[in-house]
Amino acid sequence: MNHSKNLVNFFDLLKQLIRSPSVVGAENPFFLTLKRELEEIGIQTTLYEGVLVAQGNKPESGYISSHVDRHGLICTGPNEFQYAAYISKNLCDLTGKSISEQTYANLADRFIGHAAQAYSPCSGNYQGIGKIVSSYICQRRKNLIFEIEGLEHLMPNTPVAFLDKLTVEEEYFSSQLDNVLSNAIVVYLYQIGYQGTAFFTAEEEAGKSWRYLLEWFRRFDSTTQELLILDTSPYPDKESILKQDVVFRRRDTHAKFSSPLQYQMIRICRKHKISYDYKDRYIRERNKQAILDGKSPSSLGSTELGRLIVASKGSIQGTSLQIPTTDYHTINETARIEAVIKVLTLLRKLYI
């Protein structure tokens, strides 16, 4: 594999996808972008509610899923913008214990001064640009509230994306990587020869994507024990992400992950010197220390795959493959270039 040439092609693709907005609950313009990219290389695509399905010449040779939504804002009143994932989810079940909820509570000041772009949720047409001037957590509504200078004219329900670009520096690259990095990996796999099936799902950040995926399997009376979920995985600092190239999971709060895929990937990792860790192990170890320090432990997390396994009563099984990152859920989420090389190597050996 010519890493230099392939990396240039991969990062060119990633830059292109980053430019297409995909706020939680307003992913349609990005679906259309993905559809064009895939159809240009001869991959059949079909858009259903909440999921774009891509299929090559051997659709049963693999099942890969990645989420397309990114965190952003929704206009909810005169110069009032709320965190889109909260609006989409309706915030009826927050307990404050999950990693994502704890992350949101730490985000209030991270976007001050950053540019934001409004767009049509249907066509993706540009509707204005502004600058975030203030943000705070409204305790009554349990959501992040933003004020944006320059977007006072917007009507409610207009999505607003954080204006973003890819930054590559030495051995790291940064952007709002979750979830566009996973999308770029899947499209790139098709470009280099993958001929299986891929799912691009909406509203994962609102906890809804698993329903769209389950509906597709039920629609065609289909099952699989080898569904692979691609994602990023948050770590506190660069020192932490240097400890492993890729991250697996053996379970979440809902279910155990049991798939021959994980054993195949572990064998490939060992053969090609790809270092790995298990996120559930990492969380348990951190929780032990948290309890010793008198702090509250974190949950193992609620994932798309765990919910699918439970809802399908085990007829759908699989595993996850994640790239470790820092500054999760921000416009500066950072990953190692070497981690991308290792993930692409792993997936190429697995599927191509």
QUIGI-V389938 format. One record per helix or strand of 3 or more residues. SS is the DSSP state (H for helix, E for strand). FROM is the first residue (numbers start at 0). TO is the last residue. If there is no record, write none. Layout:
SS_FROM_TO ; SS_FROM_TO
//
This chain:
H_2_17 ; H_27_38 ; E_43_47 ; E_50_54 ; H_58_60 ; E_62_66 ; E_72_76 ; E_79_82 ; H_83_88 ; H_98_104 ; E_114_118 ; E_125_137 ; E_142_148 ; E_158_161 ; E_166_168 ; E_171_174 ; H_176_190 ; E_196_200 ; H_203_205 ; H_208_218 ; E_223_233 ; H_237_240 ; E_245_247 ; H_259_270 ; E_275_277 ; H_278_291 ; H_303_310 ; E_315_325 ; E_332_335 ; H_336_350
//
